[in-house]
Amino acid sequence: DMVSPLDGFSQLTLDAGVNPDIVDATGQLYGLQTIVAKYEFSSGKDDSISYWLGILPGGGVRFAVYTDNSGMGSYSGYHVDTPGGMITPGQFQHVTGVWKGGTDIAVYVDGQPAGGSGAQDGNGGTLIADSSTAVTLGRVEGYSGAPQFHFGGIIDEVEIFDRALSPTEIQAIVDE
């Protein structure tokens, strides 16, 4: 049986429960903390990133999808950054990233829209880029030659969907 590579989708939803120890991870590269990703960015490697969902310094959330990963440092896709203060250290919250295509990309926290507007990176595109990179929880692979963007805390019940979940479906997961 062929195992799905978990990329190549025209829509995407990532979701997880998170309980971070901190939101300002100033001791690590860019202060980013990965929740779930299919992302490797190491020197001289192309075709290695598909998506990333994680916490920004200050407690915002970033959800990014990559539609063209063929050139080092010149990736295309879409992302959204929520305002800060969305994630609170020491408490469980549910985080969802939804990409319906193009700049229609959003983050939900505990089932509610978290704000921020979708932006296009590079040439855009219509399908999540294929990559041989493994899906990882709590870190990305190979950034500057070693795993990076580590998550401090608990990540629970991660899900990856090849479609955009509706707000009602997201709320049903939060309410479980």
C-alpha positions in Angstrom: 0.0 0.0 0.0 1.1 3.5 -0.8 1.5 5.7 2.2 0.1 9.2 1.7 2.9 11.9 1.6 0.5 14.4 3.4 1.1 17.1 0.8 -0.1 18.0 -2.7 -3.5 19.1 -1.4 -5.5 22.0 -2.8 -6.8 22.8 0.7 -5.4 22.0 4.1 -6.5 22.0 7.8 -4.0 21.5 10.6 -5.2 21.4 14.2 -3.9 20.5 17.7 -4.3 21.1 21.4 -1.4 23.0 22.8 -0.2 23.9 26.3 3.0 25.9 26.0 5.4 26.6 28.8 6.2 30.0 27.4 5.3 32.1 24.3 8.4 34.2 24.1 11.0 31.6 23.1 13.8 34.2 22.8 16.6 31.6 23.3 15.9 30.0 19.9 16.0 31.0 16.3 13.5 33.7 15.6 11.6 32.8 18.7 9.4 30.4 16.7 7.8 27.3 18.3 6.5 24.6 15.9 3.2 22.8 16.6 3.1 20.7 13.4 5.1 21.0 10.2 6.4 19.4 7.1 9.4 21.7 6.9 13.1 21.3 6.4 15.3 24.2 5.5 18.9 23.3 5.4 21.7 24.6 3.3 21.6 23.4 -0.3 18.3 21.5 0.0 15.4 22.3 -2.3 11.9 20.7 -2.3 11.7 20.4 1.4 8.9 22.5 2.8 5.1 22.1 2.6 3.5 23.8 5.6 4.1 25.1 9.2 1.8 25.9 12.1 3.3 27.4 15.2 3.6 30.1 17.9 5.2 33.4 17.2 7.0 35.5 19.9 4.3 37.3 21.9 1.7 34.6 21.6 0.6 35.0 18.1 0.1 32.1 15.7 1.5 31.7 12.2 0.0 29.3 9.6 2.0 29.0 6.4 1.5 26.8 3.3 4.1 26.5 0.6 3.1 25.9 -3.1 6.5 26.1 -4.7 9.6 25.0 -2.8 11.9 24.5 -5.7 14.4 27.3 -5.0 16.5 28.0 -1.9 15.2 31.1 -0.2 12.6 31.8 -2.9 9.5 29.9 -1.8 6.0 30.7 -2.8 2.8 30.2 -1.0 0.6 31.9 1.6 0.6 32.7 5.3 -1.3 34.4 8.0 0.0 35.8 11.3 -2.5 36.5 14.1 -2.1 39.3 16.5 -0.1 38.6 19.6 -1.6 37.4 22.9 -3.7 34.6 21.3 -1.9 31.8 23.1 -1.5 31.8 26.9 1.3 29.8 28.6 0.3 27.1 31.1 -3.2 26.5 29.7 -4.6 24.2 27.0 -5.9 25.9 23.9 -7.0 24.4 20.6 -5.2 25.9 17.5 -6.4 25.3 13.9 -5.0 26.5 10.6 -7.3 26.4 7.6 -6.3 27.1 3.9 -9.0 27.2 1.4 -6.7 28.3 -1.5 -5.0 31.5 -2.3 -5.0 34.1 0.4 -8.1 32.5 2.0 -6.0 31.3 5.0 -7.0 31.6 8.6 -6.2 30.6 12.2 -8.8 29.7 14.8 -8.0 29.5 18.6 -10.5 27.6 20.7 -12.8 27.5 17.7 -12.9 31.3 17.2 -11.3 33.2 14.3 -8.0 34.6 15.6 -7.6 37.5 13.2 -4.8 38.4 10.8 -5.2 38.6 7.1 -3.8 36.2 4.5 -0.8 37.2 2.5 0.7 35.8 -0.7 4.4 34.9 -0.7 6.2 34.9 -4.0 4.2 33.6 -7.0 1.4 32.0 -5.0 0.2 28.7 -6.4 -2.7 26.3 -6.0 -1.4 23.0 -4.5 0.7 22.3 -1.3 4.2 21.6 -2.5 5.3 18.0 -2.5 8.3 17.3 -0.3 10.2 14.2 1.0 10.4 15.8 4.5 8.6 14.0 7.3 5.8 15.6 9.2 7.1 16.7 12.6 5.6 17.7 15.9 7.3 20.3 18.1 10.2 21.1 15.8 11.3 21.5 12.2 14.1 19.4 10.6 17.4 20.7 9.4 17.1 24.5 10.0 20.7 25.7 9.9 21.8 22.0 9.9 20.0 20.9 13.1 16.4 20.6 14.3 15.0 24.0 15.4 11.9 25.9 16.3 11.3 23.6 19.3 8.0 23.7 21.1 8.2 23.8 24.9 5.2 22.2 26.5 2.5 19.8 25.5 1.0 19.1 22.0 -2.0 16.8 21.9 -4.3 15.3 19.3 -2.7 16.7 16.1 -4.8 16.2 12.9 -4.1 16.9 9.3 -7.0 17.2 6.8 -6.7 17.4 3.0 -9.6 19.9 2.9 -10.7 23.1 4.7 -12.8 22.3 7.7 -15.8 24.6 8.3 -16.1 26.7 11.5 -18.8 24.2 12.7 -16.5 21.3 12.2 -13.7 23.1 14.0 -16.0 23.9 16.9 -17.1 20.3 17.1 -13.4 19.2 17.5 -12.9 21.9 20.2 -16.0 20.7 22.1 -14.9 17.0 22.1 
